[in-house]
Amino acid sequence: ATKVHLLLVSQRFDYQSIPVSVREQLNVLIQIGNINKKTVQFLFPDLDPEGIVIPLGKGTGLIQIIDNEHPYQVLPLLCPTYYTKKGIL
């Protein structure tokens, strides 16, 4: 085990930016933003988002962790935004 980590960030993970063979080896998938059938097809090709309750607002989306400790499922993700008198924290 080499403990090498690679973080990939993109606005759109289609076949032109990252090959399918690379996407299939990712262990953590996070999609933040507009969630619908068209946007989930790039990271979660077999997922139908209709059955998942997705919170609305900034910092919401979907997460999937693929390892031996977590069940193989896509879960809603909520990254709270804290507002203060000086602005967003």
C-alpha positions as CSV (number, residue, x, y, z in Angstrom):
1,A,0.0,0.0,0.0
2,T,1.5,3.3,-1.1
3,K,-1.1,5.7,0.4
4,V,-1.2,7.8,-2.8
5,H,-4.2,10.1,-3.1
6,L,-5.4,11.9,-6.2
7,L,-8.1,14.5,-6.1
8,L,-10.0,15.2,-9.3
9,V,-12.2,18.3,-9.6
10,S,-14.3,19.2,-12.7
11,Q,-17.4,21.0,-13.6
12,R,-18.4,18.1,-15.9
13,F,-16.9,14.6,-15.7
14,D,-17.8,13.4,-19.2
15,Y,-15.9,10.9,-21.3
16,Q,-13.9,13.7,-22.9
17,S,-12.4,14.9,-19.6
18,I,-11.8,11.6,-17.8
19,P,-12.0,8.1,-19.3
20,V,-14.5,5.6,-18.0
21,S,-11.7,3.3,-16.9
22,V,-10.4,6.0,-14.6
23,R,-13.8,6.9,-13.2
24,E,-14.5,3.3,-12.4
25,Q,-11.5,3.2,-10.0
26,L,-12.5,6.2,-7.9
27,N,-13.3,5.4,-4.2
28,V,-15.1,8.6,-3.2
29,L,-17.5,10.3,-5.6
30,I,-19.1,13.7,-4.6
31,Q,-21.4,15.7,-6.8
32,I,-22.5,19.2,-5.5
33,G,-24.9,21.4,-7.3
34,N,-27.9,20.8,-9.6
35,I,-28.9,17.2,-9.3
36,N,-31.0,15.7,-12.0
37,K,-31.0,12.7,-14.4
38,K,-28.6,14.5,-16.9
39,T,-26.1,15.7,-14.3
40,V,-25.8,12.4,-12.3
41,Q,-25.1,10.3,-15.4
42,F,-21.4,11.3,-15.5
43,L,-20.4,10.2,-12.0
44,F,-23.2,7.8,-11.2
45,P,-24.2,6.2,-14.6
46,D,-26.6,3.6,-13.1
47,L,-28.3,5.9,-10.6
48,D,-31.9,7.2,-10.8
49,P,-32.0,10.2,-8.5
50,E,-35.8,10.1,-8.2
51,G,-35.6,7.8,-5.1
52,I,-33.1,9.9,-3.2
53,V,-34.1,12.9,-1.0
54,I,-31.7,15.6,-2.0
55,P,-31.6,18.7,0.3
56,L,-32.0,22.0,-1.5
57,G,-29.7,25.0,-1.3
58,K,-26.0,25.7,-1.5
59,G,-23.5,23.0,-0.6
60,T,-25.9,20.1,-1.2
61,G,-25.5,17.1,-3.4
62,L,-24.6,13.4,-3.5
63,I,-21.8,11.3,-2.1
64,Q,-20.7,7.7,-2.6
65,I,-17.9,6.0,-0.7
66,I,-16.6,2.7,-2.2
67,D,-14.6,0.6,0.2
68,N,-14.9,-2.4,2.5
69,E,-16.4,-0.4,5.4
70,H,-19.3,1.5,3.8
71,P,-22.4,0.0,2.1
72,Y,-22.4,0.4,-1.6
73,Q,-25.0,3.2,-2.0
74,V,-25.3,6.9,-3.0
75,L,-26.3,9.2,-0.1
76,P,-27.5,12.8,0.1
77,L,-24.8,15.3,1.1
78,L,-25.4,18.4,3.1
79,C,-22.5,20.9,3.6
80,P,-24.0,23.6,5.8
81,T,-23.4,27.3,5.1
82,Y,-23.1,29.5,8.1
83,Y,-24.1,33.1,7.9
84,T,-22.6,35.7,10.3
85,K,-23.0,39.4,10.7
86,K,-19.8,39.8,8.6
87,G,-20.9,37.5,5.9
88,I,-20.6,33.8,5.0
89,L,-18.3,31.9,7.3
